[in-house]
Amino acid sequence: MSARHAAPEQRGDGSRLVAVGAVLFALGAVAVVVAVVPVLLGSDTGPTGAITVASVLLPLGFALALLGLLRGARARRRAARRSSTPT
């Protein structure tokens, strides 16, 4: 059965990490926009909280999504090795 049609508990190990990473990355991207727009509109400084949130969420989301992709690839490789190994 392919990973696309498998039950959620049978999918690759990293699918949930990829989803969480994508959400965190998107929230970080929104925080970047919130931090940059006031500066573009002529304010001297942007909101410090948005800058802090963006600087934490963007790399954290990227790292989690990358980790999820790597875990999923390893799980698929292990499954392919198990299915191709003669018993």
Secondary structure as UniProt FT lines:
FT   TURN            3..5
FT   HELIX           8..10
FT   TURN            13..14
FT   HELIX           15..40
FT   TURN            41..42
FT   HELIX           48..84
//
